[in-house]
């Protein structure tokens, strides 16, 4: 790949990762309540979920999702149900000390077990979203030159590069949200309502995903 194409790929990836969505909301909501460490762990969970889509797309699973309506619908409804579940948990959460807890993972000073829960939540938030698989199937091949000797390896390499480049963006969201929580007393006082707003947004993302048609059609 020419250097100019590689730079374009990296910049496009950064712009796409800066776009707010369920992943960004998951990182920010954890960082606001539990600090930068929880936000960073949430970001790594999302990155791990993204690796599932990269390898699936390279193996042709994403093509199956794009062509088979039943496969796309199955994963779509699973992802929508999970996002809805997260949203409902946020809506029903109660204040506890300096922070709010969701599945025991969002204490003001998260413990190791809680961080594993945050990581797992980030993983499933991404892994159960079929639109991510379709995205990789549509986006990455544009940067693979026609006639490439090993297109599958090229796809994996670009997918891994995209995912690695997303890590500093996700960490940026986490540190920015944590800084905001430390310096904005209004945010800390309104943490209860922040959970309610985040819960509504997660449910909205779930509904949006549930009523999304297969992009391939």
C-alpha positions in Angstrom: 0.0 0.0 0.0 1.4 3.5 -0.9 2.2 5.7 2.1 -0.5 8.2 1.1 -3.1 5.4 1.2 -1.9 4.1 4.5 -2.1 7.7 6.0 -5.6 8.0 4.6 -6.6 4.7 6.2 -5.3 5.7 9.6 -6.9 9.2 9.5 -10.3 7.7 8.4 -10.1 5.2 11.2 -9.5 7.9 13.8 -12.4 10.0 12.5 -14.7 7.0 12.6 -13.6 6.1 16.2 -14.2 9.7 17.3 -17.9 9.5 16.2 -20.1 9.0 19.2 -22.0 5.7 19.4 -22.7 2.9 21.9 -19.0 2.2 22.3 -18.1 5.8 23.1 -21.1 6.0 25.4 -20.0 2.9 27.3 -16.4 4.2 27.8 -17.5 7.7 28.8 -20.3 6.6 31.2 -17.8 4.3 33.1 -15.1 6.9 33.2 -17.4 9.6 34.5 -18.5 7.5 37.4 -15.5 5.3 38.2 -12.5 7.2 36.9 -10.1 6.9 34.0 -9.0 3.3 34.8 -12.6 2.0 34.4 -12.9 3.9 31.1 -9.7 2.6 29.7 -10.7 -1.0 30.7 -14.0 -0.4 29.0 -12.1 0.7 25.9 -10.0 -2.4 25.9 -13.1 -4.6 26.2 -14.5 -2.9 23.1 -11.2 -3.4 21.3 -11.4 -7.1 22.2 -14.9 -7.3 20.8 -13.7 -5.6 17.6 -11.1 -8.3 17.1 -13.9 -10.8 16.8 -15.4 -8.9 13.9 -12.0 -8.5 12.2 -11.2 -12.3 12.3 -14.8 -13.1 11.4 -14.7 -10.8 8.4 -11.4 -12.3 7.3 -12.8 -15.8 7.5 -16.0 -14.9 5.6 -18.4 -14.8 8.5 -19.1 -11.1 7.9 -20.0 -12.0 4.3 -22.5 -14.5 5.7 -24.0 -11.8 7.8 -24.3 -9.6 4.8 -25.9 -12.2 2.6 -28.0 -14.2 5.0 -30.9 -12.3 6.5 -31.4 -14.8 9.3 -27.8 -14.6 10.4 -27.8 -10.8 10.5 -31.2 -10.8 12.3 -30.0 -13.3 14.9 -27.0 -11.2 15.8 -28.9 -8.0 15.5 -31.5 -9.0 18.0 -28.9 -10.3 20.4 -27.0 -7.0 20.2 -30.2 -5.0 20.6 -31.3 -7.1 23.6 -27.9 -6.6 25.3 -27.9 -2.8 24.7 -31.4 -2.7 26.1 -30.4 -4.7 29.1 -27.5 -2.3 29.9 -29.9 0.7 29.5 -32.5 -0.8 31.9 -29.8 -1.6 34.4 -28.7 2.1 34.3 -32.2 3.3 34.6 -32.8 1.2 37.7 -29.5 1.8 39.4 -29.4 3.5 42.7 -26.8 5.9 44.2 -24.2 4.2 46.3 -21.6 6.4 48.0 -19.6 8.5 45.5 -20.5 6.5 42.5 -23.3 4.4 41.0 -23.0 0.7 40.5 -24.1 -1.4 37.5 -23.5 -5.1 37.8 -21.1 -4.3 40.6 -18.6 -2.8 38.2 -19.0 0.9 38.7 -17.9 1.7 42.2 -16.0 4.9 42.8 -12.8 2.9 43.1 -13.4 -0.2 41.0 -11.8 -3.5 42.2 -10.3 -6.1 39.9 -13.5 -8.2 39.8 -15.5 -5.0 38.9 -13.0 -4.1 36.1 -13.4 -7.6 34.6 -17.1 -7.0 34.5 -16.5 -3.6 32.8 -14.2 -5.3 30.3 -16.7 -8.0 29.5 -19.5 -5.5 29.1 -17.4 -3.6 26.5 -16.6 -6.8 24.7 -20.2 -7.8 24.3 -21.4 -4.3 23.5 -19.2 -4.5 20.4 -19.1 -8.2 19.6 -22.9 -8.5 19.4 -23.3 -5.6 17.0 -23.5 -7.0 13.4 -23.2 -3.5 12.0 -19.5 -3.6 13.1 -19.0 -6.7 11.0 -20.6 -5.2 8.0 -18.6 -2.1 8.5 -15.3 -4.0 8.3 -16.5 -5.9 5.3 -17.3 -2.6 3.5 -14.5 -0.3 4.7 -11.3 -2.4 4.8 -11.4 -3.9 1.3 -11.4 -0.4 -0.2 -7.7 -0.1 0.9 -6.6 -3.5 -0.5 -5.1 -3.2 -3.9 -6.6 -5.4 -6.7 -4.5 -8.4 -7.4 -3.0 -8.6 -3.9 -1.3 -12.0 -3.6 -2.7 -12.7 -0.1 -5.9 -10.6 0.4 -6.9 -12.4 3.6 -3.6 -11.5 5.2 -3.9 -8.0 3.9 -7.4 -7.7 5.4 -6.2 -9.0 8.8 -3.2 -6.6 8.8 -5.4 -3.6 8.0 -8.1 -4.7 10.5 -5.5 -5.0 13.2 -4.0 -1.6 12.3 -7.5 -0.1 12.5 -8.2 -1.7 15.9 -4.8 -0.7 17.4 -5.2 2.9 16.2 -8.6 3.0 18.0 -6.9 2.4 21.4 -5.5 5.9 21.9 -8.9 7.4 20.8 -10.8 5.2 23.3 -8.2 6.1 26.0 -8.7 9.8 25.1 -12.5 9.5 25.6 -11.8 7.8 29.0 -9.3 10.4 30.3 -11.4 13.3 29.0 -14.5 12.0 30.8 -12.6 11.3 34.0 -11.1 14.8 34.0 -14.6 16.2 33.5 -16.0 14.2 36.4 -13.1 15.5 38.7 -13.4 19.2 37.7 -17.2 19.6 37.2 -19.0 19.4 40.4 -22.3 19.7 38.5 -21.6 16.5 36.7 -20.8 14.7 40.1 -24.0 16.1 41.7 -26.0 15.0 38.7 -24.5 11.6 38.4 -27.9 10.0 39.2 -29.5 11.8 36.2 -26.4 11.0 34.1 -27.2 7.3 34.6 -30.8 7.9 33.6 -29.7 9.7 30.4 -27.1 7.1 29.6 -29.7 4.3 30.1 -32.2 6.0 27.8 -29.4 6.4 25.1 -28.4 2.7 25.4 -32.1 1.7 25.0 -32.3 4.1 22.0 -29.2 2.5 20.4 -30.7 -0.9 21.0 -34.0 0.1 19.4 -32.1 1.6 16.5 -30.2 -1.6 16.0 -33.3 -3.7 16.3 -35.0 -1.8 13.5 -32.0 -1.6 11.2 -32.1 -3.5 7.9 -29.1 -5.4 6.7 -26.9 -2.8 5.1 -26.1 -5.2 2.3 -29.7 -5.0 1.2 
